[in-house]
Amino acid sequence: MFKTTISKAIGALALSGALLTPTASADAATYVWVRDLHPDMYDYSYDPVTKRAQVWTDSRNYFIVSCDIVEYGKYMVKI
């Protein structure tokens, strides 16, 4: 009887660990370079004070992207 109680406890622990493992890895953030996220744009300009990048669609129009981290001169965005 003692062995079956231990085996049930170990089985329940293994099952709960298996169910919790995928949710822990789903919280990991993925970062992408702004130029990879928005290819074929006219120009890119980064402002280190506000941590934002201007992505120019042509010579007059642009939109602003908030950057999370900068690595080796590449400004990364969380997707």
Contacts in CASP RR format, 6 or more apart in sequence:
PFRMAT RR
TARGET T0000
AUTHOR 0000-0000-0000
METHOD contacts of the structure
MODEL  1
MFKTTISKAIGALALSGALLTPTASADAATYVWVRDLHPDMYDYSYDPVT
KRAQVWTDSRNYFIVSCDIVEYGKYMVKI
29 78 0 8 1.000
30 78 0 8 1.000
30 79 0 8 1.000
31 68 0 8 1.000
31 69 0 8 1.000
31 76 0 8 1.000
31 77 0 8 1.000
31 78 0 8 1.000
31 79 0 8 1.000
32 76 0 8 1.000
32 77 0 8 1.000
32 79 0 8 1.000
33 74 0 8 1.000
33 75 0 8 1.000
33 76 0 8 1.000
33 77 0 8 1.000
34 44 0 8 1.000
34 53 0 8 1.000
34 55 0 8 1.000
34 65 0 8 1.000
34 67 0 8 1.000
34 74 0 8 1.000
34 75 0 8 1.000
34 76 0 8 1.000
34 77 0 8 1.000
35 41 0 8 1.000
35 44 0 8 1.000
35 74 0 8 1.000
37 65 0 8 1.000
37 77 0 8 1.000
37 79 0 8 1.000
38 55 0 8 1.000
38 65 0 8 1.000
41 55 0 8 1.000
41 56 0 8 1.000
41 57 0 8 1.000
42 56 0 8 1.000
42 57 0 8 1.000
42 58 0 8 1.000
42 59 0 8 1.000
43 56 0 8 1.000
44 53 0 8 1.000
44 54 0 8 1.000
44 55 0 8 1.000
44 56 0 8 1.000
45 53 0 8 1.000
45 54 0 8 1.000
45 56 0 8 1.000
46 52 0 8 1.000
46 53 0 8 1.000
46 54 0 8 1.000
46 67 0 8 1.000
46 70 0 8 1.000
46 75 0 8 1.000
47 53 0 8 1.000
47 54 0 8 1.000
48 70 0 8 1.000
51 66 0 8 1.000
51 67 0 8 1.000
51 68 0 8 1.000
51 70 0 8 1.000
52 64 0 8 1.000
52 65 0 8 1.000
52 66 0 8 1.000
52 67 0 8 1.000
53 64 0 8 1.000
53 65 0 8 1.000
53 67 0 8 1.000
53 75 0 8 1.000
54 62 0 8 1.000
54 63 0 8 1.000
54 64 0 8 1.000
54 65 0 8 1.000
55 62 0 8 1.000
55 63 0 8 1.000
55 64 0 8 1.000
55 65 0 8 1.000
56 62 0 8 1.000
57 63 0 8 1.000
65 77 0 8 1.000
66 77 0 8 1.000
67 75 0 8 1.000
67 76 0 8 1.000
67 77 0 8 1.000
68 76 0 8 1.000
68 77 0 8 1.000
68 78 0 8 1.000
69 75 0 8 1.000
69 76 0 8 1.000
70 76 0 8 1.000
END
